[in-house]
Amino acid sequence: MTSAIMVTVRPHWVSAWLLRPLGHPVVRVDGTEHAARWGRGCLVEVEPGEHVVAAGLRYRGSATLLGARDVHVRVGPDQTARLVARNGALNHQPFTLRPGPPAERR
């Protein structure tokens, strides 16, 4: 088993009508961007240790990643850090990352 970071990006209900059709969520881990999908986990395998994680969105046709705010996340060996990213109610507010639900037991 390997260490990983899983980020689920969700829009705020107030701005979801605009963001879902016009924006593409992006998860950035240690400076590398990973395409995400609204409401689905974006799994990134990492080495154990501390990592810089952010989530934001890119509007169609735009090169700029908007709303990304870096947070530091520590991941242990064979651990998956689960986070939920959600933007604020207003379109200009950045995404915040919070701990997500624990993994389901099999």
Beta strands, then each sheet from edge to edge (+ up, - down):
strand 1: 3-10
strand 2: 23-29
strand 3: 32-35
strand 4: 41-46
strand 5: 49-59
strand 6: 71-75
strand 7: 80-86
strand 8: 96-99
sheet 1: 4+ 1- 7- 8+
sheet 2: 3+ 2- 5+ 6-
end
